[in-house]
Amino acid sequence: MKAIILDGSSENDRTGERVLAALLAKLQVQGYEFEHILLRETKIGNCAGDFFCWVRSPGLCNVDDANREIAASIIHSDLLIYLTPITFGGYSAALKKAVDHQIQNISPFFAKVNGETHHQKRYKQYPDLLAIGWLQEPNQQAEAVFRHLAGRNALNMYAKNALTGVVLANQSDGELQAAVQDWLNSIHDGLKPQAAQLPKNNPQITSPASIRRALLLVGSPRTKKSTSHALGGYLFEQLGRQNIQTETIFLHTVLRSKEKTQALLEATDLADLVLLAFPLYVDSLPAPALEALERIAAHRQGQTSRQLFAAIANCGFPEAHHNDTALAICATFARQAGFVWAGGLSLGAGEGLVHGAPLNEMDGRAIPLKKALDLAAQALAQGQAIPQVAQALWNKPFIPAWLYRLMGGFGWKQMSKRWGATSQLRQQPYGAPSLD
């Protein structure tokens, strides 16, 4: 049996070191051959969101770094293990960077799974999943979000058996070893993926705040040409018309520079409203967006304010509820970083509908999008939460799910023609047995 461990711990994380020690000891006892990858010391670029791993070199990331070796090891392993501090209910940015690249191991084509849209398998078999996260102190909300995220990952990555384990920093070494043993036994006995319940993430606003400055954070690698910018930018145009000073920062570019990162932190401090707009990446935020939130939270440690934080998420599935986990992470971040959570908007099939086009240049299909954003802008400008009626306008898919899945398959074939890769869309570069 082979296990691969993706370790998203940070330097000098004593709890992470103890969890790893307990895990390695128990894997050895059970006869596993294991590979441990310390991600903070591994060269992995951010997922570019270009879909080249689906349409240009199918099954193989366009970036030739350690992500390819990890993807190959995952396919040839019996057990995939995530190790991470629980970060706003999600994974650390270091782990999420590796997770984002796992889409090369699934197919771009769609399938209906458990009544909702997912991507098809690329390989016949996938490893079981054990996600282990740790908290410094009990936090029911963060733990529930973490369990839900790991469960969604297990579903999307076709883990036959899956389990989520949560550790507290004050547990003894003996307790850690016993817990790890139980988790490995449960995986071995065939524990099927469990659907964890997400906590309610209602807005926290009790009285309206004064909004004079607003900051838009765009979490897409496509920056100005992204759907995230199209949605967030339209909302900020409406805020600007109400004499609110606005600023936009593209997170994928600022983190490369200490000076730009410091400017991001200063802009966050000055804003009365911070809005994060991002695409869904493997059930959560893209790794650079998470890294930015980590830095903001560290900068604001111990602070509380009346500053509002809101989010807009869009995904490539027709069902908007795929974004629920990511928005729950945003709500948890807001609480932990001393913001007031002002709610979120969730769009299904955003890329297929908007594809980065300015909303005012779109046809009638943009009408419900603009109405929802108009309502959200009106409420946020008055220091109020995004109203539920705004989300209701986005809940109705612009195209039936079955038709979206059908047309999506045609679309991937058309995109692959540009690269002469249409006949290779189902190839398996890491040498696993064929699905046929």
N, C-alpha and C positions, 0 to 999 in steps of 0.2 A: 504494500500500500504506500502511496506517495501523497504527501501533503505539501502545499505551498503556503507560506505565511507572508502576508503583506502587512508590514509593521509601520503604522502611521504615527508612532509615538514621537514626541519631541525630545530634545536633548535634556538630560538630567531629570527625566520623568521617572521617579522612583517606583511609582505604582506600575507603570508600564514595564519596567525592568523585572519586577516581581511576578507580574502576570506571564511574561515571556518565559521566565525560568520555570514556573510551574507547568506551563504548556509543553515546553521542550522535554521536561522530565517524563511527563505522562505519554507524550507521543513515542518516546523511546521505549517505554514499557509496553506499549501496544504494538510495537514492531513497525512503526511508520518510518519510511525514508522521507526526510523533510528538507525543504529549501526555505531559508529565512532571508527575506529581503527587507533591509532597513531603508525605508523609502526616503528619508531625509538625506541619505548619503548616496542616492541613486539618481542618475541623470535621466529625467523624464520631462519632456516638454509638455506644455498644456495642449489639450485637445483643441484643434483649430476650428472644429465645427464645419469642416468643408465637405464631409461625407466621402472623401476620397477613398477611405477604407471600405466603402460600399460600391462605388461606381468607377473608380480609376484603377485601383489595385485591390480588388475585392478580397476581404479577409485579412488585409495587411495594411497597417497604419502608414500613412504617407511619410511620417517622421521616423527615421531610422535611429532609434535609441533604445534604451532598456525596455520600453513599453512592449516592443515586439517579443523580446525574450520572455517577459512576464506572461504575455498572452499565450504564447506557445506552452509554457509550463503549466498554465491553468488548464488548458485543454487536456494535457497529459497527466493531470493529477486526479486523485480520488477525492481529495478534500482541500477546499480553499478556505483559508482562515484570515479574517480581518482582525487586526489589533489596532485600537484607536482610543484616545481620550474622547469621551462623548462631548462634542462641540456644538452647542446650541441644539442638541438633540440629533445631530448628524455626525459625520465623520470629520476627522481633521482634514485640512486642505491637502496635506501630504498624501494621505490615503486616497482622498477623492481624486487627486490627479491621476493615480493609477487606475482607479475604478472607471473614470471617464473613458479611458482607452479600451475598455473591455467590449465596446460596441463592435469592434472588428471581429469578435467571435460570434456574433449573431448576424442574421440576414437582414437586409433592408426591407424585404417583403413582409407584408402584414399577415397576421393570423388572429382569429378570435379565440381568446383564452379566458375561461371563467366569465364569459359574457362581455368582455371588453377587448379593445384592440391592443395587440402586442406585436413585436417583431418575431419572425419565424426563426427556428433553429438554423444554424449553419452546420453544426456538427451533430453526430448521433447522440453523444453522451457529454454531459457536463459534470463537474465535480459537485459534491455536497458542499454546503456553506455553513461555516461557524463564524459568527460575528461576535467578537468580544470587545466590549467597551467599558470604560471605567469613569467613575465620578468621584470628586473629592468629598462630596457629601450627598445625602439623598436628595433627589430632585425628580418627583414623579412625572412632571411634564416632559422633561428632557429624556427620561428613560422610556416613556411611552412613545415619543417621536422616534427615538433610536430603534426601538423594536419594530415599529411600523416600517421604517426605511429599510432595515435589513430584510424584512419579510417581502417588501416590494422588489428588492434586488434579487432575492431568491427566485421569485416568480419570473421576473424578466430575463434572468440568466439561466433559467431551466434547471435549478438545483433540485434533484430528486428528494433529498433530505436536507433539512436546514434547522438551525437553532441559533437563538440570540442569547448571549450571556452578558450580564451586567455585574460589575465589581465595584465595591466601595474601597476607598483608599485605606480605611481603618481595619479591613479584614486581615486576619493573620495569614501567614504562609500556609499553615495547615488547612485553613478554610479555602484558600485559593486552590490548593492542590485537589481538595475534595470536590470543589465546584467544577474544575476543569475535567476531572475524571468522570463526573456525572454527565457533563456535556458531550464528551467523546463517546461515552457509552450510549447516550440517547441517539447520537448521529449513527453510530454503528447498528443500533437496533431498528433504524428506519423511521426516524421522526420526520414526518412530513412538514413542509413549510406552514407556519401558523399565521393567520391574519390577525395582527395586533390592532387594537382600537386607537385611533388618533384622539388626543384630547381636544376639546373645543378651544378655538383660538379667537374668541370674540374680542373686538377692539376694547381697549382699556380706558378710553376717554370718558372722564366724568364731567368735565366742563370745557367749553371751547378754549383753544389757545389762540394767541395772536400770531398770525403768519405774515412775516415781512420778507423773509428770504427762504428760498426753496432750492434744494440740491437734488439733481437727478444723477443716480449712479447706474450706468449701463453695464450689465454683466455679460454681454455677448462679445465673443472674439471678432465678430463682424463689425463692431463699433457703429459708425454712422449709417452703414448699409443694412443694419440688422432690424428684424421685426421688433426687438426690444426697444430700440431707439425710436422706431416709428410710433409705437404705442406710448412710451413715456414722453417722447417729444411732443406729441399732439396734446397730451394732458398739460405739459408745461407751457405750451402756447396759450392755453386757456388761463393758466395761472398768471402768465405775463400780462394778459389783457386786464387783469384785476390789480395791476400795479404792484405785483409781487416780483421782487428781484429773483431771477433764476440763474442757475449755473448747471452745466452738465460735465460729468467726468466719466471717461471710459476706463473701466477698471483694468482691462487687459493691457493697457499701456502704462498706467501710472506706477504699477508695482515694480517696474524695471528700474526705477530711479528713486533714490532716497529723498531727493528734493521734491519729486512729484508725490511721493507717498506722504511726506510731511504736509504738502499743500492739501492733499486729500483730507488728512486729519484736521487741519485748520478750517477747511471749508465745512466739514461736518460739525465742528464746534460752533460755527457761526450760523448754521441753518436752523430755521424754526421747523422746517419739514424736510426730511430726507426720504426720497422715493427710490427704491431699487427695482429696476426692470431687467429681467433675465430670461433666458431660455432654459427649459428643463434638460438637465444632463443626468441620465441614469437615476431618475427619481429624486434628484436634488439639484442644488445650485452648481454651476460650473466651478471647478477648483479655484480659479483666480478670484471669483466673487466671494467664495468662502474665505480665502486668504485675506481679502480686504476686510471682511467682517471681523476676522480674528484680530487684525491689527487695530481696527476701530475699537473693539471691545477692550483690548489691552490698554489702549490709550485712555479710555473712559472709565477704567476700573474704579469702582467706588462712587462714581458720579450718578446723580439722579437729576432729571430735568423735565421740563414740559415739552421738550422737542418731540415732534411726531415722527414716527417711522412707518412707512407703508411699502407695499410691494406689488409688482405686476409680474406674473409668471405666464409664459406661453410654452406649449408643448407641441410635438409633432403627431400626437394622437388626437382623434376627433373628440374623445371624452375629456372634458376639462378637469375632472376629478383626479387625473394623473398628477396634477400639480399640488394636490393637497399636502403631501408630505413636505415639499419644498417650502410652501407658505407657512407650515407649522414651524419649520426651522427658522424662518424669518421672524415669526412672532416670538419664539424663544430667544433669539438674538436680541430683539428689541428690549425684552424684559431684563435680560442679563447685562445689557450695555447701558441701561439707564434711560432708554427712550420710552415714549408712550406709544403702544401699538395702535395704529389707526386703521388696520385691516388691509386686505389685499384683493386683487382681481385676478381671475384665472381664466385663461383662454385656451381652448382646444383647437388643434389644427392651425395654429397661428402661422407657421411657416408656409403651409399650403395656401392660406388665405391672403396673408399680407406680403410675405416674402420681401420684407424690408422696404416696401413702397410707402411713401408718405400717404397718410390716410386721406388727405384732401385730393390726392390724385387718383384714388381708387373709384370703382363704380359703386352701385347701390349696395353691394355686400358690406361696405364699410359703415353703413348707416347705424346699425346697432352697436358697432364698436365705438363710433364717435359719440353716440348718445350716452353710453355707459361712462366713457371718459369725461364727457361734459358734466355728468352728475357727480362723478368722483372729484373732479376739479372744483366744482362749486362747493362741495362739502369740505374738502381739504383747505380751500382758501379761507373758510370760516373757522378753521381749527377743529373741524368735526371729522368723524370717522367716515370711511367710504360706505355708502348705503348699500344694503342688500339688494335693492332694486337695480343697482348698477350691475351686480354680478348676474342677476336674473336675465339681463339682456344678452349676456354672453353664454348662458347655459344651453341655449338652443343651438345645436350644431348647424353650420351653414350648409352642410351636406350630410346625408345619412351615413352612418358609420360603415355600413356594408359597401356603399358606393365609394366612400373614401378609401377603403382597403383595396377595392378593385382598381380605382384610378391611380392609387399610390403605386401599385405594382407596375402599371404602365409608365408612370413617371420615372421610376428608377431605371427602367430599361432605356427610356429616352435619354436620360442623363448619362448613362454609361456609353451610349453611342459615340459621344464626343471623344472618348478615350479608347474606343475600339475594344471595350471590355464586356460587351453584352453577353457573350457566350461564357464569360468567366464569373458571372455574378454569384454563382453558388459554389465557387471553388473553395477548397479547404487547404490553405497554404501550410497549416501546421501538421498535416499528415494524419489526421484522425480518419477512422473508417467512414466510408460514404454513407449518406442517409438513404440512398437508393437500394 
